[in-house]
Amino acid sequence: MKVGVLGTGDVGKSIANAFLALDHEVTLGAREEGNATASGWARGGGPRAKSGTFTQAARSGEIIVLATLGTATPQAIEMAGSHFFDGKLVWDLTNPLDFSRGMPPKLLGGLGTSAGETHQRLLPQAKIVKVFNTVGNALFFRPKLQGGLRGDMFLCGNDAGAKQRTAELVREFGWDPVDVGGIEASHYLEAVCMVWVSNAMKNNAWNRVFKLLPTAHG
C-alpha cells in the first residue's frame, strides 16, 4: 500500500516509520521540493521510503496522513491540492494547539470547529478518521506496556468503511481500536490530547497510554 504523509516533524516521521515497518511504501511530504528533513529521512528509510512535496505525497498516497502542526493543516491541504484527497482514507493526527504562550499549550476550537471537523469540511469527498492524536509520537508503534496490555487507540469519523480499515491498521500498530463516533467527536479526542499532555508535564510521565478496563462484571 502507498501512504502519503504530510508533515516532516517528529509526528510525521514517527507515523511514516510505523508504516515502513509494516512494509508499506511511504512518501514523506514537505512544503518545498528537496526539503532536507524529508530527503534525509528517505535516504535512511530504505527503498520504500520516498520524499516529496505535500502535493506529491497526497497524489501518491492510497492513505494520506495529516501530520502537520494543527493550526497549519488547512494551509497544507490547500498547498497539496484538495482534489488529491477525494475518495481516500485520510488519517488526521493533528491537534490545534497554540504554543504562543509556551507550555502547556492552549487547545483551540470547540464543538463544530475542532480540527477534525474543519478538515472534513475542507475535504468533503475524503474519508477522514481522527486517530493517533491522544498519545506521544514515540508510542505510535507497538509500545511495550506493563503486564502485556495493549493500549486503547481512540478514533472517530463519518465513514464506516474507513474506520474499519483504520481499526485493522491500528491493531497492526499494536493497539486496540476504540470507535467513539462521527467526526464531531474530534473535539473530545483533541481535548483528550490535553489530558495526556497535562499529566505528562505535571508528573514527568511521557510513556503513558489510555486503556479502558472492564469491571469484574464486564
Secondary structure as UniProt FT lines:
FT   STRAND          2..6
FT   HELIX           10..21
FT   TURN            22..23
FT   STRAND          25..30
FT   TURN            33..34
FT   HELIX           36..45
FT   TURN            47..48
FT   STRAND          49..53
FT   HELIX           54..60
FT   STRAND          63..66
FT   HELIX           70..72
FT   HELIX           73..80
FT   HELIX           82..85
FT   TURN            86..87
FT   STRAND          89..92
FT   STRAND          97..98
FT   TURN            100..101
FT   STRAND          106..107
FT   TURN            111..113
FT   HELIX           115..122
FT   TURN            124..125
FT   STRAND          127..131
FT   HELIX           137..139
FT   HELIX           146..148
FT   STRAND          152..157
FT   HELIX           160..172
FT   TURN            173..174
FT   STRAND          176..179
FT   HELIX           183..185
FT   HELIX           186..203
FT   TURN            216..217
//
